[in-house]
Amino acid sequence: MVPNESDSTERGHCTHFVLAQGVVAQVEYCACCGIFHVNIDSLSIRFRATALRDLRDTLTEALAAYERAQQLVEERTTPTQQDGLH
């Protein structure tokens, strides 16, 4: 990763590089500290790489479980072709 100067901010003795930015969240990386800064609205949480990977895996698992549950709900509430036949 070779960050651009425009993608960095000075914070004390550290320089944070913006790695990703979405509508509600931004992820910065500080090479001095080796810490990821996850900013969600006005909340900022610092993670080491291993913890951030674990959070990613946990969120991915949660979203997959949610999508499976939503699919089951849709299957149970959607009438089948046989339901319409008498």
N, CA, C and O atoms as a CHARMM CRD file, in Angstrom:
* protein
*
  344
    1    1 MET  N      0.83900  -1.17100   0.00000 PROA 1      0.00000
    2    1 MET  CA     0.00000   0.00000   0.00000 PROA 1      0.00000
    3    1 MET  C      0.88600   1.23600   0.00000 PROA 1      0.00000
    4    1 MET  O      1.72500   1.40000   0.88500 PROA 1      0.00000
    5    2 VAL  N      0.70500   2.09600  -0.97700 PROA 2      0.00000
    6    2 VAL  CA     1.41400   3.36500  -1.03900 PROA 2      0.00000
    7    2 VAL  C      0.37000   4.47100  -1.02800 PROA 2      0.00000
    8    2 VAL  O     -0.18500   4.80900  -2.07300 PROA 2      0.00000
    9    3 PRO  N      0.09800   5.03600   0.14300 PROA 3      0.00000
   10    3 PRO  CA    -0.95500   6.03400   0.22600 PROA 3      0.00000
   11    3 PRO  C     -0.55500   7.34400  -0.42700 PROA 3      0.00000
   12    3 PRO  O      0.63000   7.66800  -0.51100 PROA 3      0.00000
   13    4 ASN  N     -1.53100   8.08700  -0.88100 PROA 4      0.00000
   14    4 ASN  CA    -1.31200   9.42200  -1.42700 PROA 4      0.00000
   15    4 ASN  C     -1.25100  10.41800  -0.28700 PROA 4      0.00000
   16    4 ASN  O     -1.83300  10.19000   0.77300 PROA 4      0.00000
   17    5 GLU  N     -0.55100  11.51900  -0.49800 PROA 5      0.00000
   18    5 GLU  CA    -0.51400  12.56700   0.50900 PROA 5      0.00000
   19    5 GLU  C     -1.91500  13.09500   0.79800 PROA 5      0.00000
   20    5 GLU  O     -2.22400  13.45700   1.93300 PROA 5      0.00000
   21    6 SER  N     -2.75900  13.13900  -0.22700 PROA 6      0.00000
   22    6 SER  CA    -4.11400  13.66800  -0.03800 PROA 6      0.00000
   23    6 SER  C     -4.97800  12.74100   0.80800 PROA 6      0.00000
   24    6 SER  O     -6.03100  13.15300   1.29400 PROA 6      0.00000
   25    7 ASP  N     -4.54600  11.49700   0.99000 PROA 7      0.00000
   26    7 ASP  CA    -5.30800  10.52400   1.77000 PROA 7      0.00000
   27    7 ASP  C     -4.78800  10.38900   3.19800 PROA 7      0.00000
   28    7 ASP  O     -5.07600   9.39600   3.86600 PROA 7      0.00000
   29    8 SER  N     -4.03100  11.37100   3.67100 PROA 8      0.00000
   30    8 SER  CA    -3.45900  11.24900   5.00400 PROA 8      0.00000
   31    8 SER  C     -3.82800  12.45200   5.86700 PROA 8      0.00000
   32    8 SER  O     -4.09700  13.54500   5.36900 PROA 8      0.00000
   33    9 THR  N     -3.83000  12.21300   7.17700 PROA 9      0.00000
   34    9 THR  CA    -4.05900  13.28100   8.14000 PROA 9      0.00000
   35    9 THR  C     -3.02900  13.14900   9.24600 PROA 9      0.00000
   36    9 THR  O     -2.68700  12.03800   9.65100 PROA 9      0.00000
   37   10 GLU  N     -2.53700  14.26900   9.73100 PROA 10     0.00000
   38   10 GLU  CA    -1.56700  14.27700  10.82600 PROA 10     0.00000
   39   10 GLU  C     -2.31400  14.25600  12.15400 PROA 10     0.00000
   40   10 GLU  O     -3.23900  15.04200  12.35600 PROA 10     0.00000
   41   11 ARG  N     -1.92800  13.37800  13.04600 PROA 11     0.00000
   42   11 ARG  CA    -2.51000  13.32000  14.38800 PROA 11     0.00000
   43   11 ARG  C     -1.36300  13.13400  15.37500 PROA 11     0.00000
   44   11 ARG  O     -0.85300  12.02600  15.54400 PROA 11     0.00000
   45   12 GLY  N     -0.96900  14.20100  16.01300 PROA 12     0.00000
   46   12 GLY  CA     0.16000  14.11700  16.93300 PROA 12     0.00000
   47   12 GLY  C      1.41500  13.77100  16.15300 PROA 12     0.00000
   48   12 GLY  O      1.75900  14.46400  15.19600 PROA 12     0.00000
   49   13 HSD  N      2.09500  12.72100  16.54400 PROA 13     0.00000
   50   13 HSD  CA     3.29900  12.28500  15.83400 PROA 13     0.00000
   51   13 HSD  C      2.98700  11.25500  14.75100 PROA 13     0.00000
   52   13 HSD  O      3.89200  10.79800  14.05100 PROA 13     0.00000
   53   14 CYS  N      1.72500  10.89000  14.61100 PROA 14     0.00000
   54   14 CYS  CA     1.32600   9.84500  13.66600 PROA 14     0.00000
   55   14 CYS  C      0.65900  10.42800  12.42600 PROA 14     0.00000
   56   14 CYS  O      0.10700  11.52800  12.45200 PROA 14     0.00000
   57   15 THR  N      0.72400   9.67100  11.35400 PROA 15     0.00000
   58   15 THR  CA     0.00800  10.01300  10.13200 PROA 15     0.00000
   59   15 THR  C     -0.96100   8.88600   9.83500 PROA 15     0.00000
   60   15 THR  O     -0.56000   7.73000   9.69700 PROA 15     0.00000
   61   16 HSD  N     -2.23100   9.22500   9.73900 PROA 16     0.00000
   62   16 HSD  CA    -3.27500   8.24100   9.43300 PROA 16     0.00000
   63   16 HSD  C     -3.58700   8.29900   7.94900 PROA 16     0.00000
   64   16 HSD  O     -3.78900   9.37500   7.38600 PROA 16     0.00000
   65   17 PHE  N     -3.62300   7.13400   7.32400 PROA 17     0.00000
   66   17 PHE  CA    -3.95000   7.02900   5.90800 PROA 17     0.00000
   67   17 PHE  C     -5.35600   6.45600   5.76100 PROA 17     0.00000
   68   17 PHE  O     -5.68000   5.43300   6.36500 PROA 17     0.00000
   69   18 VAL  N     -6.17700   7.10700   4.96900 PROA 18     0.00000
   70   18 VAL  CA    -7.54100   6.64100   4.73400 PROA 18     0.00000
   71   18 VAL  C     -7.47900   5.44200   3.79200 PROA 18     0.00000
   72   18 VAL  O     -7.00100   5.55900   2.66400 PROA 18     0.00000
   73   19 LEU  N     -7.96200   4.29300   4.25500 PROA 19     0.00000
   74   19 LEU  CA    -7.96900   3.07300   3.45000 PROA 19     0.00000
   75   19 LEU  C     -9.29100   2.87800   2.72700 PROA 19     0.00000
   76   19 LEU  O     -9.32500   2.39900   1.59300 PROA 19     0.00000
   77   20 ALA  N    -10.37900   3.25200   3.39100 PROA 20     0.00000
   78   20 ALA  CA   -11.70900   3.08700   2.79400 PROA 20     0.00000
   79   20 ALA  C    -12.65700   4.07600   3.44500 PROA 20     0.00000
   80   20 ALA  O    -12.50900   4.45300   4.60700 PROA 20     0.00000
   81   21 GLN  N    -13.64600   4.48600   2.64300 PROA 21     0.00000
   82   21 GLN  CA   -14.63500   5.42000   3.16900 PROA 21     0.00000
   83   21 GLN  C    -15.97900   5.12200   2.54200 PROA 21     0.00000
   84   21 GLN  O    -16.08800   4.98100   1.32400 PROA 21     0.00000
   85   22 GLY  N    -16.99600   5.02600   3.37200 PROA 22     0.00000
   86   22 GLY  CA   -18.35900   4.80200   2.90100 PROA 22     0.00000
   87   22 GLY  C    -19.25300   5.92900   3.36300 PROA 22     0.00000
   88   22 GLY  O    -18.77900   6.99400   3.75900 PROA 22     0.00000
   89   23 VAL  N    -20.54400   5.68800   3.30800 PROA 23     0.00000
   90   23 VAL  CA   -21.51300   6.71000   3.69800 PROA 23     0.00000
   91   23 VAL  C    -21.45500   6.96800   5.20700 PROA 23     0.00000
   92   23 VAL  O    -21.49600   8.12200   5.63300 PROA 23     0.00000
   93   24 VAL  N    -21.36100   5.91400   6.01500 PROA 24     0.00000
   94   24 VAL  CA   -21.39000   6.08400   7.47200 PROA 24     0.00000
   95   24 VAL  C    -20.07600   5.73300   8.16600 PROA 24     0.00000
   96   24 VAL  O    -19.94700   5.94900   9.37100 PROA 24     0.00000
   97   25 ALA  N    -19.10700   5.20100   7.44000 PROA 25     0.00000
   98   25 ALA  CA   -17.88100   4.75500   8.09800 PROA 25     0.00000
   99   25 ALA  C    -16.64400   5.09900   7.27800 PROA 25     0.00000
  100   25 ALA  O    -16.69600   5.26400   6.06000 PROA 25     0.00000
  101   26 GLN  N    -15.54000   5.19900   7.99300 PROA 26     0.00000
  102   26 GLN  CA   -14.23600   5.43900   7.37600 PROA 26     0.00000
  103   26 GLN  C    -13.21200   4.60100   8.13300 PROA 26     0.00000
  104   26 GLN  O    -13.28700   4.47600   9.35500 PROA 26     0.00000
  105   27 VAL  N    -12.25300   4.02500   7.40400 PROA 27     0.00000
  106   27 VAL  CA   -11.18900   3.25100   8.03400 PROA 27     0.00000
  107   27 VAL  C     -9.86200   3.90800   7.69200 PROA 27     0.00000
  108   27 VAL  O     -9.53300   4.12200   6.52500 PROA 27     0.00000
  109   28 GLU  N     -9.10700   4.22300   8.74200 PROA 28     0.00000
  110   28 GLU  CA    -7.77800   4.80700   8.59000 PROA 28     0.00000
  111   28 GLU  C     -6.76000   3.83300   9.16600 PROA 28     0.00000
  112   28 GLU  O     -7.08800   3.00200  10.01200 PROA 28     0.00000
  113   29 TYR  N     -5.50900   3.94600   8.69300 PROA 29     0.00000
  114   29 TYR  CA    -4.43600   3.10700   9.21100 PROA 29     0.00000
  115   29 TYR  C     -3.27500   3.98700   9.62100 PROA 29     0.00000
  116   29 TYR  O     -2.88800   4.89200   8.88300 PROA 29     0.00000
  117   30 CYS  N     -2.72000   3.72900  10.78600 PROA 30     0.00000
  118   30 CYS  CA    -1.54300   4.44100  11.27600 PROA 30     0.00000
  119   30 CYS  C     -0.35100   3.49000  11.21300 PROA 30     0.00000
  120   30 CYS  O     -0.26500   2.54100  11.99300 PROA 30     0.00000
  121   31 ALA  N      0.56000   3.74600  10.28700 PROA 31     0.00000
  122   31 ALA  CA     1.73300   2.88800  10.12800 PROA 31     0.00000
  123   31 ALA  C      2.67000   3.00000  11.32600 PROA 31     0.00000
  124   31 ALA  O      3.37800   2.04400  11.64000 PROA 31     0.00000
  125   32 CYS  N      2.68900   4.14000  11.99700 PROA 32     0.00000
  126   32 CYS  CA     3.55000   4.32100  13.17100 PROA 32     0.00000
  127   32 CYS  C      3.15700   3.36900  14.29800 PROA 32     0.00000
  128   32 CYS  O      4.00800   2.76000  14.94700 PROA 32     0.00000
  129   33 CYS  N      1.85000   3.25700  14.51400 PROA 33     0.00000
  130   33 CYS  CA     1.32500   2.44700  15.62400 PROA 33     0.00000
  131   33 CYS  C      0.87600   1.05600  15.18900 PROA 33     0.00000
  132   33 CYS  O      0.75200   0.15500  16.01800 PROA 33     0.00000
  133   34 GLY  N      0.63000   0.87700  13.88000 PROA 34     0.00000
  134   34 GLY  CA     0.09800  -0.38800  13.38700 PROA 34     0.00000
  135   34 GLY  C     -1.34900  -0.59600  13.79500 PROA 34     0.00000
  136   34 GLY  O     -1.79900  -1.73000  13.96100 PROA 34     0.00000
  137   35 ILE  N     -2.07500   0.49600  13.95500 PROA 35     0.00000
  138   35 ILE  CA    -3.45600   0.44000  14.43800 PROA 35     0.00000
  139   35 ILE  C     -4.39800   0.95000  13.35600 PROA 35     0.00000
  140   35 ILE  O     -4.10800   1.92300  12.66000 PROA 35     0.00000
  141   36 PHE  N     -5.54500   0.26200  13.23200 PROA 36     0.00000
  142   36 PHE  CA    -6.61000   0.70600  12.33400 PROA 36     0.00000
  143   36 PHE  C     -7.58700   1.53700  13.16100 PROA 36     0.00000
  144   36 PHE  O     -7.92700   1.17200  14.28600 PROA 36     0.00000
  145   37 HSD  N     -8.02900   2.64100  12.60300 PROA 37     0.00000
  146   37 HSD  CA    -9.01200   3.50400  13.24700 PROA 37     0.00000
  147   37 HSD  C    -10.29200   3.40700  12.43300 PROA 37     0.00000
  148   37 HSD  O    -10.32900   3.81200  11.27200 PROA 37     0.00000
  149   38 VAL  N    -11.34400   2.86700  13.04600 PROA 38     0.00000
  150   38 VAL  CA   -12.63900   2.73600  12.38200 PROA 38     0.00000
  151   38 VAL  C    -13.53000   3.84200  12.94300 PROA 38     0.00000
  152   38 VAL  O    -13.84900   3.86200  14.13200 PROA 38     0.00000
  153   39 ASN  N    -13.92200   4.75600  12.06800 PROA 39     0.00000
  154   39 ASN  CA   -14.75200   5.89300  12.45500 PROA 39     0.00000
  155   39 ASN  C    -16.15600   5.69100  11.91200 PROA 39     0.00000
  156   39 ASN  O    -16.36000   5.59800  10.70200 PROA 39     0.00000
  157   40 ILE  N    -17.11700   5.62400  12.81600 PROA 40     0.00000
  158   40 ILE  CA   -18.52600   5.48200  12.44900 PROA 40     0.00000
  159   40 ILE  C    -19.24700   6.68100  13.05200 PROA 40     0.00000
  160   40 ILE  O    -19.41600   6.77400  14.26800 PROA 40     0.00000
  161   41 ASP  N    -19.66700   7.59200  12.18600 PROA 41     0.00000
  162   41 ASP  CA   -20.27900   8.83600  12.62100 PROA 41     0.00000
  163   41 ASP  C    -19.31800   9.51300  13.59700 PROA 41     0.00000
  164   41 ASP  O    -18.18600   9.80900  13.21400 PROA 41     0.00000
  165   42 SER  N    -19.72100   9.76700  14.82900 PROA 42     0.00000
  166   42 SER  CA   -18.83300  10.43900  15.78200 PROA 42     0.00000
  167   42 SER  C    -18.09000   9.44900  16.68400 PROA 42     0.00000
  168   42 SER  O    -17.38900   9.86500  17.60600 PROA 42     0.00000
  169   43 LEU  N    -18.23300   8.15800  16.42900 PROA 43     0.00000
  170   43 LEU  CA   -17.58300   7.11300  17.21400 PROA 43     0.00000
  171   43 LEU  C    -16.31100   6.65600  16.50600 PROA 43     0.00000
  172   43 LEU  O    -16.32300   6.40400  15.30100 PROA 43     0.00000
  173   44 SER  N    -15.22200   6.55000  17.25000 PROA 44     0.00000
  174   44 SER  CA   -13.96200   6.06100  16.69100 PROA 44     0.00000
  175   44 SER  C    -13.46400   4.90000  17.54900 PROA 44     0.00000
  176   44 SER  O    -13.36600   5.01600  18.77000 PROA 44     0.00000
  177   45 ILE  N    -13.15100   3.77400  16.89400 PROA 45     0.00000
  178   45 ILE  CA   -12.66400   2.58400  17.59400 PROA 45     0.00000
  179   45 ILE  C    -11.33900   2.17400  16.96400 PROA 45     0.00000
  180   45 ILE  O    -11.20200   2.15000  15.74000 PROA 45     0.00000
  181   46 ARG  N    -10.36900   1.85200  17.81000 PROA 46     0.00000
  182   46 ARG  CA    -9.05200   1.43700  17.32200 PROA 46     0.00000
  183   46 ARG  C     -8.92900  -0.08200  17.40000 PROA 46     0.00000
  184   46 ARG  O     -9.34200  -0.70300  18.37900 PROA 46     0.00000
  185   47 PHE  N     -8.35000  -0.67200  16.34600 PROA 47     0.00000
  186   47 PHE  CA    -8.19600  -2.12300  16.25700 PROA 47     0.00000
  187   47 PHE  C     -6.79600  -2.48700  15.79400 PROA 47     0.00000
  188   47 PHE  O     -6.19200  -1.78200  14.98600 PROA 47     0.00000
  189   48 ARG  N     -6.28900  -3.59200  16.31500 PROA 48     0.00000
  190   48 ARG  CA    -5.12500  -4.23200  15.70000 PROA 48     0.00000
  191   48 ARG  C     -5.65800  -5.05100  14.52900 PROA 48     0.00000
  192   48 ARG  O     -6.85600  -5.33000  14.46600 PROA 48     0.00000
  193   49 ALA  N     -4.79400  -5.43400  13.61400 PROA 49     0.00000
  194   49 ALA  CA    -5.22000  -6.14600  12.40300 PROA 49     0.00000
  195   49 ALA  C     -5.97300  -7.43300  12.73700 PROA 49     0.00000
  196   49 ALA  O     -6.98500  -7.73300  12.10300 PROA 49     0.00000
  197   50 THR  N     -5.50000  -8.19400  13.71500 PROA 50     0.00000
  198   50 THR  CA    -6.16500  -9.46300  14.04300 PROA 50     0.00000
  199   50 THR  C     -7.58000  -9.22900  14.57200 PROA 50     0.00000
  200   50 THR  O     -8.49800  -9.97900  14.23900 PROA 50     0.00000
  201   51 ALA  N     -7.75900  -8.20600  15.38300 PROA 51     0.00000
  202   51 ALA  CA    -9.08900  -7.90300  15.91700 PROA 51     0.00000
  203   51 ALA  C    -10.01500  -7.39900  14.81200 PROA 51     0.00000
  204   51 ALA  O    -11.20000  -7.73200  14.79800 PROA 51     0.00000
  205   52 LEU  N     -9.48500  -6.60000  13.88800 PROA 52     0.00000
  206   52 LEU  CA   -10.30200  -6.09200  12.78700 PROA 52     0.00000
  207   52 LEU  C    -10.73500  -7.23000  11.86800 PROA 52     0.00000
  208   52 LEU  O    -11.86900  -7.24300  11.38900 PROA 52     0.00000
  209   53 ARG  N     -9.83300  -8.18900  11.61800 PROA 53     0.00000
  210   53 ARG  CA   -10.20500  -9.36700  10.81900 PROA 53     0.00000
  211   53 ARG  C    -11.30200 -10.17400  11.51100 PROA 53     0.00000
  212   53 ARG  O    -12.23900 -10.63900  10.86300 PROA 53     0.00000
  213   54 ASP  N    -11.18200 -10.33700  12.82300 PROA 54     0.00000
  214   54 ASP  CA   -12.20100 -11.07600  13.56700 PROA 54     0.00000
  215   54 ASP  C    -13.54300 -10.34900  13.51300 PROA 54     0.00000
  216   54 ASP  O    -14.58500 -10.98700  13.36700 PROA 54     0.00000
  217   55 LEU  N    -13.52800  -9.03300  13.62700 PROA 55     0.00000
  218   55 LEU  CA   -14.76300  -8.25500  13.51100 PROA 55     0.00000
  219   55 LEU  C    -15.36800  -8.42500  12.12700 PROA 55     0.00000
  220   55 LEU  O    -16.58000  -8.59700  11.99800 PROA 55     0.00000
  221   56 ARG  N    -14.53700  -8.38000  11.09100 PROA 56     0.00000
  222   56 ARG  CA   -15.02300  -8.60100   9.71900 PROA 56     0.00000
  223   56 ARG  C    -15.69900  -9.95700   9.59700 PROA 56     0.00000
  224   56 ARG  O    -16.79300 -10.06200   9.04200 PROA 56     0.00000
  225   57 ASP  N    -15.04700 -11.00000  10.11900 PROA 57     0.00000
  226   57 ASP  CA   -15.60200 -12.35100  10.02700 PROA 57     0.00000
  227   57 ASP  C    -16.91600 -12.46800  10.79600 PROA 57     0.00000
  228   57 ASP  O    -17.85600 -13.11300  10.33300 PROA 57     0.00000
  229   58 THR  N    -16.97700 -11.84800  11.96400 PROA 58     0.00000
  230   58 THR  CA   -18.19200 -11.89000  12.77600 PROA 58     0.00000
  231   58 THR  C    -19.33700 -11.17100  12.08200 PROA 58     0.00000
  232   58 THR  O    -20.45900 -11.67700  12.05900 PROA 58     0.00000
  233   59 LEU  N    -19.07300  -9.99900  11.51600 PROA 59     0.00000
  234   59 LEU  CA   -20.11500  -9.25100  10.80500 PROA 59     0.00000
  235   59 LEU  C    -20.56900  -9.99800   9.55600 PROA 59     0.00000
  236   59 LEU  O    -21.75800 -10.00900   9.23700 PROA 59     0.00000
  237   60 THR  N    -19.63000 -10.62000   8.84800 PROA 60     0.00000
  238   60 THR  CA   -19.97900 -11.40400   7.66100 PROA 60     0.00000
  239   60 THR  C    -20.87800 -12.57100   8.04500 PROA 60     0.00000
  240   60 THR  O    -21.86200 -12.85300   7.36100 PROA 60     0.00000
  241   61 GLU  N    -20.53900 -13.25000   9.14000 PROA 61     0.00000
  242   61 GLU  CA   -21.35100 -14.37500   9.62200 PROA 61     0.00000
  243   61 GLU  C    -22.74700 -13.89900  10.03300 PROA 61     0.00000
  244   61 GLU  O    -23.74200 -14.55900   9.73700 PROA 61     0.00000
  245   62 ALA  N    -22.81500 -12.76600  10.70600 PROA 62     0.00000
  246   62 ALA  CA   -24.10900 -12.23400  11.14000 PROA 62     0.00000
  247   62 ALA  C    -24.98000 -11.86600   9.94600 PROA 62     0.00000
  248   62 ALA  O    -26.17400 -12.16600   9.94000 PROA 62     0.00000
  249   63 LEU  N    -24.40600 -11.22400   8.94000 PROA 63     0.00000
  250   63 LEU  CA   -25.18500 -10.85400   7.75800 PROA 63     0.00000
  251   63 LEU  C    -25.64900 -12.08000   6.98900 PROA 63     0.00000
  252   63 LEU  O    -26.76400 -12.09800   6.46800 PROA 63     0.00000
  253   64 ALA  N    -24.80600 -13.10700   6.91200 PROA 64     0.00000
  254   64 ALA  CA   -25.20000 -14.34200   6.22600 PROA 64     0.00000
  255   64 ALA  C    -26.35900 -15.01400   6.96600 PROA 64     0.00000
  256   64 ALA  O    -27.29900 -15.49600   6.33500 PROA 64     0.00000
  257   65 ALA  N    -26.29700 -15.04700   8.29600 PROA 65     0.00000
  258   65 ALA  CA   -27.38200 -15.63700   9.08600 PROA 65     0.00000
  259   65 ALA  C    -28.66700 -14.83500   8.90300 PROA 65     0.00000
  260   65 ALA  O    -29.74700 -15.41400   8.78600 PROA 65     0.00000
  261   66 TYR  N    -28.55900 -13.53100   8.87900 PROA 66     0.00000
  262   66 TYR  CA   -29.72700 -12.66900   8.66400 PROA 66     0.00000
  263   66 TYR  C    -30.35200 -12.94000   7.29900 PROA 66     0.00000
  264   66 TYR  O    -31.57200 -13.05500   7.18100 PROA 66     0.00000
  265   67 GLU  N    -29.51300 -13.04100   6.26600 PROA 67     0.00000
  266   67 GLU  CA   -30.02300 -13.29200   4.91500 PROA 67     0.00000
  267   67 GLU  C    -30.69600 -14.65800   4.81700 PROA 67     0.00000
  268   67 GLU  O    -31.71700 -14.79500   4.14300 PROA 67     0.00000
  269   68 ARG  N    -30.13300 -15.67100   5.48200 PROA 68     0.00000
  270   68 ARG  CA   -30.77200 -16.99100   5.49400 PROA 68     0.00000
  271   68 ARG  C    -32.12900 -16.92000   6.18800 PROA 68     0.00000
  272   68 ARG  O    -33.10300 -17.50500   5.71500 PROA 68     0.00000
  273   69 ALA  N    -32.19100 -16.21200   7.29500 PROA 69     0.00000
  274   69 ALA  CA   -33.45900 -16.07400   8.02500 PROA 69     0.00000
  275   69 ALA  C    -34.48600 -15.32400   7.18600 PROA 69     0.00000
  276   69 ALA  O    -35.65800 -15.70000   7.16400 PROA 69     0.00000
  277   70 GLN  N    -34.06600 -14.27900   6.50300 PROA 70     0.00000
  278   70 GLN  CA   -34.98100 -13.52100   5.64600 PROA 70     0.00000
  279   70 GLN  C    -35.51800 -14.40300   4.52600 PROA 70     0.00000
  280   70 GLN  O    -36.69600 -14.32100   4.17800 PROA 70     0.00000
  281   71 GLN  N    -34.65800 -15.24500   3.96200 PROA 71     0.00000
  282   71 GLN  CA   -35.08100 -16.13900   2.88700 PROA 71     0.00000
  283   71 GLN  C    -36.12100 -17.13500   3.40000 PROA 71     0.00000
  284   71 GLN  O    -37.10100 -17.41700   2.71100 PROA 71     0.00000
  285   72 LEU  N    -35.91400 -17.66600   4.60200 PROA 72     0.00000
  286   72 LEU  CA   -36.89100 -18.59400   5.18700 PROA 72     0.00000
  287   72 LEU  C    -38.23100 -17.90500   5.42100 PROA 72     0.00000
  288   72 LEU  O    -39.28100 -18.49200   5.16100 PROA 72     0.00000
  289   73 VAL  N    -38.20600 -16.69200   5.89700 PROA 73     0.00000
  290   73 VAL  CA   -39.44700 -15.94000   6.12400 PROA 73     0.00000
  291   73 VAL  C    -40.17200 -15.73000   4.80500 PROA 73     0.00000
  292   73 VAL  O    -41.38800 -15.90600   4.72900 PROA 73     0.00000
  293   74 GLU  N    -39.43800 -15.35800   3.77200 PROA 74     0.00000
  294   74 GLU  CA   -40.05200 -15.14400   2.45600 PROA 74     0.00000
  295   74 GLU  C    -40.65100 -16.43600   1.91100 PROA 74     0.00000
  296   74 GLU  O    -41.74300 -16.42600   1.34200 PROA 74     0.00000
  297   75 GLU  N    -39.93700 -17.55200   2.08300 PROA 75     0.00000
  298   75 GLU  CA   -40.43800 -18.83800   1.59100 PROA 75     0.00000
  299   75 GLU  C    -41.71900 -19.24200   2.31900 PROA 75     0.00000
  300   75 GLU  O    -42.61500 -19.83200   1.71500 PROA 75     0.00000
  301   76 ARG  N    -41.80900 -18.93200   3.59200 PROA 76     0.00000
  302   76 ARG  CA   -42.99200 -19.30500   4.37900 PROA 76     0.00000
  303   76 ARG  C    -44.18000 -18.39400   4.10000 PROA 76     0.00000
  304   76 ARG  O    -45.32800 -18.81000   4.25500 PROA 76     0.00000
  305   77 THR  N    -43.92000 -17.17300   3.69500 PROA 77     0.00000
  306   77 THR  CA   -45.01900 -16.22800   3.47900 PROA 77     0.00000
  307   77 THR  C    -45.41300 -16.08600   2.01900 PROA 77     0.00000
  308   77 THR  O    -46.44300 -15.48200   1.72000 PROA 77     0.00000
  309   78 THR  N    -44.61300 -16.63000   1.09500 PROA 78     0.00000
  310   78 THR  CA   -44.93900 -16.55700  -0.32200 PROA 78     0.00000
  311   78 THR  C    -45.78800 -17.76400  -0.69500 PROA 78     0.00000
  312   78 THR  O    -45.36100 -18.90200  -0.50400 PROA 78     0.00000
  313   79 PRO  N    -46.99100 -17.52700  -1.22600 PROA 79     0.00000
  314   79 PRO  CA   -47.83500 -18.66800  -1.61900 PROA 79     0.00000
  315   79 PRO  C    -47.19700 -19.43500  -2.77600 PROA 79     0.00000
  316   79 PRO  O    -46.62400 -18.84300  -3.69200 PROA 79     0.00000
  317   80 THR  N    -47.30400 -20.74700  -2.71700 PROA 80     0.00000
  318   80 THR  CA   -46.79700 -21.57500  -3.80900 PROA 80     0.00000
  319   80 THR  C    -47.88300 -21.72000  -4.86100 PROA 80     0.00000
  320   80 THR  O    -49.03300 -21.34800  -4.62800 PROA 80     0.00000
  321   81 GLN  N    -47.52300 -22.25700  -6.01500 PROA 81     0.00000
  322   81 GLN  CA   -48.50400 -22.46400  -7.08300 PROA 81     0.00000
  323   81 GLN  C    -49.58800 -23.44500  -6.63600 PROA 81     0.00000
  324   81 GLN  O    -50.74700 -23.30500  -7.02500 PROA 81     0.00000
  325   82 GLN  N    -49.21900 -24.43000  -5.82700 PROA 82     0.00000
  326   82 GLN  CA   -50.19400 -25.42600  -5.36800 PROA 82     0.00000
  327   82 GLN  C    -51.21600 -24.81200  -4.42200 PROA 82     0.00000
  328   82 GLN  O    -52.35900 -25.26700  -4.36600 PROA 82     0.00000
  329   83 ASP  N    -50.81900 -23.78500  -3.67800 PROA 83     0.00000
  330   83 ASP  CA   -51.75800 -23.14300  -2.75800 PROA 83     0.00000
  331   83 ASP  C    -52.92600 -22.51600  -3.50500 PROA 83     0.00000
  332   83 ASP  O    -54.02600 -22.41800  -2.96200 PROA 83     0.00000
  333   84 GLY  N    -52.70300 -22.09500  -4.73300 PROA 84     0.00000
  334   84 GLY  CA   -53.75800 -21.45500  -5.50700 PROA 84     0.00000
  335   84 GLY  C    -54.69300 -22.44300  -6.16900 PROA 84     0.00000
  336   84 GLY  O    -55.76100 -22.04700  -6.63600 PROA 84     0.00000
  337   85 LEU  N    -54.33100 -23.71600  -6.22600 PROA 85     0.00000
  338   85 LEU  CA   -55.17000 -24.73200  -6.87200 PROA 85     0.00000
  339   85 LEU  C    -56.08000 -25.39900  -5.85700 PROA 85     0.00000
  340   85 LEU  O    -55.63900 -25.72900  -4.75600 PROA 85     0.00000
  341   86 HSD  N    -57.32700 -25.60000  -6.20500 PROA 86     0.00000
  342   86 HSD  CA   -58.27400 -26.27800  -5.30400 PROA 86     0.00000
  343   86 HSD  C    -58.82000 -27.49600  -5.96200 PROA 86     0.00000
  344   86 HSD  O    -59.63300 -28.20500  -5.37000 PROA 86     0.00000
